[in-house]
Amino acid sequence: MLPAVLTREEVAKLLSLMTGEHRLFAQLLYGAGMRITEGLQLRVKDVEVDRGAIIVREGKGGKDRAVMLPQSLLPPLKNQLAKAHLQNGDAPYVAPFIRHAFVAGRV
């Protein structure tokens, strides 16, 4: 049975075992305090880099809320979105959902 709450050390160890887009996605979920389903439903346009916020739409209870975008994740997140954009060619935007940007940005 998994513990209800992991210590910071346990989370750090778990994240250290991950690589690439899986690690970045897990860091985004943990750093922003989002649920897995919220992360999977997150849209590119809901990541507000200038405000340092992520808008979670229809989260628990069907409500919208804003969560902090961890500043430490800005460079790798921008890099991942740029990779996805390059692979997407001349399309005006990467994809509506962040999860597509993680898949499309694989190198």
Steps between C-alpha positions, in 0.01 A plus 500: 500500500633843407531763770246782480773765493859470380780689672701755301788254491276225362361732233853611404611137472197411290556796265870416469403161356301665222637658183392725216142606454374257766716667762397850388132405508535347848687810621225720359231298678688496831624860484160643412302268726290365215325166475594264216169551322543878526844472341368285219222750430730802521504711184798692368300824517437441874872534579545870569875547504483879551284462810686192623171314522314202361124510463349164592162470331221293652713349773362320801141604548483634145659830602776700333800611702840658451814330630858624508728404213832403659763745373760223495296320234470797262818428297438126451129556431573768240762269347251212480238720336760631253602144406139409440448815294804420282375150434156635421638712216304803388196431717388815685517328839638180642189323617203593712606277789832500685511120482521523119794737530678247720446224244572717195814645657680167528839497341 
